[in-house]
Amino acid sequence: MINDIFQLYFNRWDFFLSLMLQHLELSAISILIAAILGLLLGIIISEYKKTSPVVLGMINFIYTIPSISILGFLIPFSGIGNTTAIIALTVYALLPMVRSTHTGIENIDSSIIEAARGMGSTSFQILYKIKIPLATTVILSGLRNMVIMTIALAGIASFIGAGGLGVAIYRGITTNDSAMTMAGSLLIALMALILDFFIGIVEKMIKKKWRLI
């Protein structure tokens, strides 16, 4: 099996390289959108606490729906292909970002916030200079989880005509080619580990920067 997998990589490197680039594109777009929306939603529900049960409840409900069902539900509205895959991946990626942002801000010691208000800081200054820096560790932890999850879930995009390494997995399943299936799966796992490693480095750099401010 291992020899067959490496032989596939060697003989069809251009095929797998193309799928990896497609996979990265799908994942990167979804991660970027989810990171921005998730951060904003997390901040909003932290500032307006009455909205948090509703927003978190809705996101949690969507998260319980199987990914295949979400893709099937979206097809009549956005068709098959990359657009539907990006929408579905973004929806699934929202929960860890919203929850980590909300949790990070909510766990800040209230006495620090009160002290900042007593010194005349505005709400925006408190948010930017105190809440977000102190919540950075938790937010970045949610981001790392979201990135790994999104890369893994992007493998199902091929079932609705989108690209990515799921194409290799799907082709291997339909042709009963175990080597092809494993080749696609291993590349997805490798991509997730590499990105997690680099995000970990960025996380350490950001933590160091906030400590110096």
C-alpha positions, 0 to 999 in steps of 0.5 A, a space after each residue: 500500500 505504501 509503495 503504491 501511494 508513493 508511486 502515485 505521488 511520483 507518477 501523478 504529481 501534477 494531478 495532486 499538486 493541482 488538487 492541493 492548490 484547489 484545496 488551499 484556495 477553497 480553505 483559505 477563502 472560507 477561513 478568511 471569511 469565517 475569521 472576519 465574520 466570527 471575530 465581529 460576531 464574537 465581539 458584538 455578542 460580547 458587547 451586547 450580552 443579550 444577543 449572545 444566547 440567540 446567536 450562539 444558539 443559532 450557530 450551535 444548531 447549524 453546527 449539528 447539521 451534517 455537512 453533506 446535508 448543508 451542501 445538499 440544502 445549498 445546491 438549489 440556491 447556489 448550484 454546484 461547485 466552489 461557491 456552495 462549498 465555500 458557503 458551507 465551509 464558512 458556516 461550519 468555521 464560524 462556531 469556533 471563531 465566534 465562541 473563542 472570541 466571546 469566551 476570551 472577552 468574557 473571561 477578562 477580569 472585570 476589575 481591569 475594565 472598570 479601572 480603564 473606564 475610571 481612567 476615562 477610556 472610551 468603549 472602543 479604546 477598552 475593546 482595542 487596547 484591553 479586551 482584544 489583546 487579553 483575549 488574543 490567546 483564546 481567539 488564536 486557539 479557536 482560529 487554529 482549531 477552525 483552520 484544521 477543521 476547515 481543511 479537513 471538511 474541504 475534502 467533501 467539496 468534491 461531492 458537489 463538483 468542487 475541486 480539492 483533494 476530495 476529488 482524489 478521495 472520491 475517485 479512489 472510493 468510486 474505483 475501489 482504489 485504496 491507494 488513491 483514497 489514502 493518497 488524498 487523505 494523507 495530503 489533507 492531513 499533511 496540509 492541516 499539520 503544516 498550517 497548524 505549525 505555521 499558525 503556532 509560530 504566528 501565535 507566539 509572535 503575536 503574543 510576544 508583540 502584545 506583551 511588549 505593548 
